[in-house]
Amino acid sequence: MNREVSDGCSMDCASVFLQGMNIVEVEKLALNLPEPQRAVLAANLLRSLPAVLSDGDEGVVEALRRDAEIEAGSSPTLSLDEVDSEIRSRRS
């Protein structure tokens, strides 16, 4: 991979520059970038990661199951006011 980065340095050049740096040093460099460059960097980093949630994820499956129960009326629900009231009564 020999992609050009914004300053004209290739990705190979950038990786040589970053060799030997720890994550804290890389983070400091990244945080000193202008906001538009930080946004591009953040988007590229996020795009390089696997999806955190997928349809097969247990959390998504559970959320979909609970949503279906609520829609079917088979699961009790509370309004925001009821939740707030319950919290207040537990605190007093």
Backbone as JSON, one array per atom type, in Angstrom:
{
  "sequence": "MNREVSDGCSMDCASVFLQGMNIVEVEKLALNLPEPQRAVLAANLLRSLPAVLSDGDEGVVEALRRDAEIEAGSSPTLSLDEVDSEIRSRRS",
  "N": [[0.85, -1.16, 0.0], [0.75, 2.07, -1.01], [-0.28, 4.67, -0.63], [-0.94, 8.17, -1.08], [-0.56, 10.58, 1.45], [-1.88, 13.55, 3.06], [0.25, 15.45, 3.14], [1.86, 14.82, 1.04], [3.59, 12.78, 1.52], [4.13, 9.32, 1.23], [2.15, 6.45, 2.29], [3.93, 4.5, 3.12], [6.11, 6.06, 3.82], [4.96, 7.49, 5.93], [4.5, 5.41, 7.76], [7.13, 4.69, 8.38], [7.94, 6.99, 9.66], [6.3, 6.86, 11.92], [7.18, 4.58, 13.2], [8.39, 3.09, 16.13], [7.17, 4.88, 17.77], [5.01, 5.28, 20.54], [1.56, 4.63, 21.41], [0.57, 6.81, 22.83], [2.2, 8.92, 22.02], [1.55, 9.01, 19.29], [-1.15, 9.65, 19.52], [-0.96, 12.23, 20.66], [0.22, 13.62, 18.52], [-1.85, 13.35, 16.64], [-3.95, 14.71, 17.91], [-3.05, 17.29, 17.76], [-3.47, 18.01, 15.18], [-5.15, 20.05, 12.7], [-8.7, 20.59, 12.94], [-10.23, 19.68, 10.58], [-8.43, 17.78, 9.47], [-8.17, 16.02, 11.62], [-10.76, 15.03, 11.65], [-10.88, 13.64, 9.2], [-8.9, 11.73, 9.69], [-10.04, 10.4, 11.9], [-12.36, 9.34, 10.71], [-11.2, 7.62, 8.83], [-9.85, 5.84, 10.54], [-12.02, 4.72, 11.96], [-13.37, 3.5, 9.84], [-11.57, 1.52, 9.29], [-11.97, -0.39, 11.2], [-13.7, -3.37, 12.35], [-17.28, -3.72, 12.18], [-18.98, -2.73, 15.08], [-21.46, -3.47, 16.03], [-23.57, -5.94, 14.79], [-26.06, -7.68, 12.86], [-25.95, -10.23, 13.86], [-25.0, -9.9, 16.36], [-25.26, -10.43, 19.84], [-26.33, -8.42, 21.49], [-27.79, -6.8, 19.72], [-29.62, -8.66, 18.8], [-31.0, -9.2, 21.18], [-32.08, -6.64, 21.72], [-33.77, -6.35, 19.5], [-35.53, -8.46, 20.01], [-36.73, -7.59, 22.42], [-37.9, -5.22, 21.52], [-39.8, -6.27, 19.76], [-41.43, -7.62, 21.59], [-42.47, -5.44, 23.03], [-43.85, -4.07, 21.0], [-45.76, -6.0, 20.44], [-47.21, -5.89, 22.68], [-46.8, -7.59, 24.77], [-45.01, -7.15, 26.73], [-44.42, -5.36, 29.66], [-44.38, -1.79, 29.88], [-42.9, 1.37, 30.8], [-43.6, 4.82, 31.19], [-41.63, 7.82, 30.65], [-42.11, 9.61, 32.72], [-43.06, 7.82, 34.68], [-40.76, 6.31, 35.13], [-39.02, 8.31, 36.1], [-40.43, 8.98, 38.45], [-40.26, 6.56, 39.85], [-37.5, 6.44, 40.27], [-37.12, 8.73, 41.87], [-38.61, 7.93, 44.14], [-37.1, 5.8, 45.06], [-34.79, 7.05, 45.84], [-35.53, 8.55, 48.02]],
  "CA": [[0.0, 0.0, 0.0], [1.6, 3.25, -1.13], [-1.2, 5.78, -0.81], [-0.45, 9.5, -0.71], [-1.22, 11.27, 2.55], [-2.12, 14.95, 2.71], [1.46, 16.27, 2.97], [2.63, 14.32, -0.08], [4.36, 11.62, 1.96], [3.38, 8.09, 1.0], [1.82, 5.7, 3.5], [5.15, 3.86, 3.57], [6.87, 7.13, 4.49], [4.3, 7.77, 7.2], [4.71, 4.32, 8.7], [8.52, 4.78, 8.84], [7.94, 8.11, 10.62], [5.61, 6.47, 13.14], [7.82, 3.44, 13.83], [9.05, 3.39, 17.38], [6.34, 5.76, 18.59], [3.95, 4.56, 21.24], [0.21, 5.13, 21.12], [0.4, 8.13, 23.45], [2.86, 9.89, 21.13], [0.74, 9.11, 18.07], [-2.36, 10.38, 19.9], [-0.59, 13.64, 20.81], [0.36, 14.17, 17.17], [-3.17, 13.4, 16.02], [-4.76, 15.75, 18.56], [-2.54, 18.6, 17.36], [-3.86, 18.29, 13.79], [-6.33, 20.9, 12.56], [-9.95, 19.83, 13.04], [-10.6, 18.92, 9.37], [-7.54, 16.63, 9.32], [-8.55, 15.06, 12.66], [-12.01, 14.4, 11.22], [-10.54, 12.66, 8.16], [-8.17, 10.65, 10.36], [-11.01, 9.63, 12.7], [-13.21, 8.58, 9.78], [-10.38, 6.53, 8.27], [-9.62, 4.85, 11.59], [-13.28, 4.0, 12.2], [-13.65, 2.67, 8.67], [-10.64, 0.39, 9.3], [-12.37, -1.34, 12.24], [-14.91, -4.15, 12.05], [-18.5, -3.16, 12.76], [-19.13, -3.08, 16.48], [-22.72, -4.19, 16.14], [-24.06, -6.53, 13.56], [-27.32, -8.36, 13.09], [-25.68, -11.44, 14.62], [-24.53, -9.53, 17.69], [-26.24, -10.78, 20.87], [-27.0, -7.21, 21.97], [-28.76, -6.4, 18.72], [-30.66, -9.69, 18.83], [-31.8, -8.97, 22.39], [-32.83, -5.4, 21.53], [-34.85, -6.63, 18.55], [-36.5, -9.31, 20.71], [-37.47, -6.74, 23.37], [-38.73, -4.32, 20.74], [-40.94, -7.06, 19.26], [-42.32, -7.84, 22.74], [-43.16, -4.18, 23.32], [-44.79, -3.83, 19.9], [-46.84, -6.97, 20.54], [-47.94, -5.63, 23.92], [-46.59, -8.68, 25.73], [-44.0, -6.74, 27.69], [-44.84, -4.12, 30.32], [-43.54, -0.62, 29.62], [-43.06, 2.52, 31.68], [-43.36, 6.12, 30.57], [-40.5, 8.53, 31.25], [-42.58, 10.13, 34.01], [-43.11, 6.71, 35.62], [-39.37, 5.98, 35.47], [-38.55, 9.39, 36.97], [-41.1, 8.83, 39.74], [-39.67, 5.39, 40.5], [-36.15, 6.83, 40.71], [-37.28, 9.64, 43.02], [-39.07, 7.2, 45.32], [-35.99, 4.97, 45.56], [-33.77, 7.93, 46.43], [-36.02, 9.18, 49.27]],
  "C": [[0.9, 1.23, 0.0], [0.74, 4.46, -1.45], [-0.57, 7.1, -0.41], [-1.25, 10.02, 0.48], [-1.19, 12.75, 2.24], [-0.85, 15.78, 2.5], [2.35, 15.77, 1.84], [3.5, 13.12, 0.27], [3.51, 10.38, 1.7], [3.07, 7.42, 2.33], [3.06, 4.99, 4.03], [6.02, 4.85, 4.34], [6.28, 7.41, 5.87], [4.54, 6.66, 8.21], [6.16, 4.29, 9.21], [8.62, 5.88, 9.89], [7.36, 7.67, 11.96], [6.26, 5.29, 13.85], [8.53, 3.89, 15.1], [8.25, 4.33, 18.28], [5.29, 4.91, 19.31], [2.61, 5.25, 20.98], [-0.02, 6.52, 21.7], [1.02, 9.22, 22.57], [2.05, 10.09, 19.84], [-0.52, 9.91, 18.37], [-2.07, 11.87, 20.04], [-0.45, 14.31, 19.45], [-1.0, 14.35, 16.52], [-4.01, 14.53, 16.61], [-4.29, 17.15, 18.22], [-2.87, 18.94, 15.91], [-5.02, 19.27, 13.77], [-7.59, 20.03, 12.52], [-10.32, 19.07, 11.77], [-9.73, 17.68, 9.17], [-7.83, 15.57, 10.38], [-9.81, 14.31, 12.27], [-11.74, 13.33, 10.17], [-9.83, 11.46, 8.79], [-9.14, 9.77, 11.15], [-11.89, 8.77, 11.81], [-12.44, 7.4, 9.2], [-10.12, 5.44, 9.3], [-10.89, 4.04, 11.87], [-13.61, 3.05, 11.06], [-12.75, 1.43, 8.66], [-11.03, -0.69, 10.31], [-13.58, -2.16, 11.8], [-16.11, -3.48, 12.71], [-18.63, -3.64, 14.2], [-20.4, -3.9, 16.68], [-23.09, -4.75, 14.78], [-25.36, -7.25, 13.88], [-27.14, -9.62, 13.92], [-25.23, -11.17, 16.04], [-25.64, -9.83, 18.71], [-27.0, -9.56, 21.38], [-28.07, -6.74, 21.02], [-29.93, -7.39, 18.72], [-31.58, -9.47, 20.02], [-32.65, -7.7, 22.25], [-34.01, -5.61, 20.58], [-35.94, -7.49, 19.19], [-37.36, -8.47, 21.65], [-38.39, -5.78, 22.64], [-39.97, -5.04, 20.22], [-41.93, -7.33, 20.38], [-43.13, -6.59, 23.05], [-44.22, -3.9, 22.26], [-45.99, -4.76, 19.99], [-47.69, -6.76, 21.8], [-47.76, -6.7, 24.97], [-45.54, -8.35, 26.79], [-44.45, -5.42, 28.34], [-43.86, -2.98, 30.01], [-43.84, 0.45, 30.65], [-42.83, 3.78, 30.88], [-42.16, 6.76, 31.25], [-40.89, 9.08, 32.61], [-42.63, 9.03, 35.07], [-41.7, 6.3, 36.06], [-38.8, 7.03, 36.41], [-39.14, 9.27, 38.37], [-40.51, 7.67, 40.53], [-38.27, 5.72, 41.04], [-36.23, 7.73, 41.92], [-37.7, 8.89, 44.27], [-37.97, 6.32, 45.89], [-34.94, 5.8, 46.27], [-34.23, 8.49, 47.78], [-36.23, 8.18, 50.37]]
}
